[in-house]
Every structure is written in structure tokens, then in C-alpha cells.
Amino acid sequence: YSFCTLLVNSSHMPSRVPFTRLLERLIRGESSHFIISKDGTVSDCWKGDPPLLMSGSFNPLHEGHLKMASVASEKTSRSVLFELTIKNADKGSINEDDLWKRVDQFQGKYDITITTCPLYLDKLKTFPGSYMLVGYDTIIRILDPKYYPDSSVDSVLQAFDDSNSKFVVAGRSEGGSFLTFTPSMIPMKYGHLFIPLSETDFRIDISSSELRASGIKL
């Protein structure tokens, strides 16, 4: 991650010009990601150690996202890098204006990367050695064979093992119960790849979809 180009450095907001330029490079397939730091610095790659990567749509960013990131960072001793992908496996693409609004939410809070990595195997290739911070619903999808038509869940987990990467998994509430990751969900030999966050570690019953439904928008 050491060969990076600093495009703009702002103490307030990132410039829309380099943002648009790098976004166009992503769309053309000339790069896989770029970084916008919390202080407004925009660069074409991640410069730090393998991060704790937290992916999502962040529409909007809310207290649950921030608390989950804080708890997981403390548990793993890794810096959090939020991720927005312009090609989501389930939700489609995001237009530039909408993307800009979502990025704006992170200023002064956390670094964020914009990527073309819809699948977690793609994210691993872009950020090798990273830990992936995910929720219960996401880990269910990661373990779903339909997302790997040309491979298998086993081969994907092996790739994470080979990269010394792990999944940090938060639970969620449903119908009065708290759903959380259990070792029975995966082959025993891959149990060491998963770090569950217990209900005591983290629980905030809020979601972006609920906030949008209540009228809260970006």
C-alpha cells in the first residue's frame, strides 16, 4: 500500500474535482479503489496497514455503524476503513451525486474507500490481509454459494485463510431474538477465521432502511 498519489489535501472537505477524476478511473476499470481520509485528503490507494474494512451503503450513516466500528476496532486493534462500492452485488450501482452525499457523512469521522469490489473476495484482493467487519445478514450472504458461480464457499474461505484475513461478525435482533454467528454455520477447519461480537459487545437496534422509512434522508 506504499505507492500512493496524494491528489488534494483539505482540512475541511475533499475537492469534487479529484473525486470525479478518480471515480471516472474506477468506472473505466483503470483502478480498483481510491481513498478519502477523514481530513479531506484524497489519494489513489490505501497507505496504512491492512485495515478493518466495513462495507455498506451508508444511506444514511448512523449511530449503529459508528458504534460497531468503534467496538470492532478496539477488539481487533485495527484501524477502521469504511467502504462504499459503486457495484453492489445486491443493490446495483450508485450515481456520482448520491455517492458524494454519502461520502460527505464521513468527514471528520473515518477514512472511506470507494471501490469496484461487489464481493468480499474482490475486497480481499484489493486489501489483502484485511479483517472484514460484517453484520449477521451479510455473513449469511457471504456463505451463500449463489454468489460464487465460478468457485465455492470453501475456496473463498481458503483464500481468506491464506491471506491471514478474518471476519468480525456483529449480530442483530429479529422477532425478540438476537441472531449471532455460531461455529456450526461454517466448516470446523475455518472456525478461526471468524470473530463474533456478542450481544454484550454490541447491540443497537437501528438500521438505515428504518431511518429512511421514518423520513430521515441524506
C-alpha positions, -999 to +999 in steps of 0.1 A: +000+000+000+030+023-002+028+037-037+001+063-035-005+096-051-018+125-030-043+144-051-056+170-027-052+179+010-081+198+026-087+204+063-124+206+056-139+189+026-124+168-003-124+186-037-151+173-061-126+175-090-101+148-079-131+128-066-147+129-100-114+121-118-108+090-096-144+079-099-141+080-137-109+059-135-129+033-114-157+033-139-133+028-168-117-001-150-083+016-146-082+012-108-100-008-081-103+019-054-094+053-040-093+068-005-109+098+011-095+104+046-115+119+074-095+152+070-104+155+033-072+141+018-079+122-014-054+096-027-054+068-052-047+040-027-046+029+009-013+037+027-017+020+060-015-015+075-043-040+065-074-023+078-106-035+094-129-030+064-165-021+070-186-022+038-221-008+034-244+015+016-245+041+045-277+056+033-276+071+058-246+066+081-260+062+116-250+056+152-251+018+148-224+019+121-202+041+142-206+021+174-200-012+156-168+002+140-155+015+174-162-018+192-147-039+165-116-017+162-110-020+199-115-058+198-091-063+169-066-034+174-071-024+137-079+009+121-114+010+105-117+018+068-153+022+056-160+011+021-186+021-005-187+001-037-201+015-069-210-020-079-231-037-052-238-074-056-274-069-043-283-032-046-269-022-080-248+009-088-247+043-072-247+076-092-220+102-086-242+128-068-256+102-044-221+088-038-208+123-030-235+128-004-227+095+013-190+103+014-197+137+029-211+120+060-176+106+069-158+139+071-141+143+105-151+108+115-134+080+095-115+073+063-135+058+035-126+040+003-146+039-029-142+006-048-154-016-076-155-046-053-190-061-051-179-094-035-158-100-004-133-120-024-128-089-046-123-068-014-097-093-002-078-090-035-078-052-031-070-051+006-051-084+013-047-092+050-077-071+059-103-080+085-139-077+073-164-062+097-199-075+088-233-080+102-253-112+106-272-108+073-240-101+054-222-132+067-252-153+056-248-139+021-210-144+022-217-181+029-243-184+002-230-204-028-251-184-053-225-156-051-197-178-063-208-193-097-172-200-107-159-212-074-172-224-040-177-211-004-148-234+007-124-219-018-134-184-008-128-192+029-095-208+020-084-176+002-092-156+034-072-181+054-042-179+030-043-141+033-044-142+072-077-123+070-107-127+093-144-118+095-156-098+125-193-106+128-219-085+146-254-099+154-288-084+150-322-086+166-352-103+150-386-111+165-374-107+200-343-128+195-307-118+189-291-136+159-254-141+160-227-161+143-221-196+155-194-221+145-220-245+132-225-221+103-192-230+087-168-260+083-149-265+115-115-260+099-124-224+092-136-215+126-105-194+134-115-170+106-145-156+125-145-132+154-181-128+167-193-097+185-216-108+213-248-090+223-228-077+252-201-064+229-225-046+205-262-042+201-280-012+187-315-019+171-314+006+143-310+003+105-306+026+075-338+012+060-357+020+091-343+056+092-352+061+055-387+048+062-391+073+090-382+101+067-346+106+076-326+112+043-291+123+033 
